[in-house]
Amino acid sequence: MERQRLRRKVDKNGKDANGNGVADKREGKDLAHKKPLSKGGSNKNGYTVKSKSKNRSFKRNSDGSIKTRQYLAGR
């Protein structure tokens, strides 16, 4: 649900020059949460616009959640 809410919010508030209902900055891109939803993140934690290949390239656990990154382990 959080993913859908974020997409709708960006599409509603963003500029849409070609009138297809998708914000121009989101066309062909993914909205990546700064703290992954699978790690307890939400829309309040912020987001970035990334290419699909960059957003979907994280190593995953068998349940589909993102593996813990080593540089975040000490935080």
Secondary structure, 3 states (H helix, E strand, C coil): CHHHHHHHHHHHHCCCCCCCCCCHHHCCEEEEECCCHHHCCCHHHCEEEEEHHHHCCCCECCCCCECCCHHHCCC
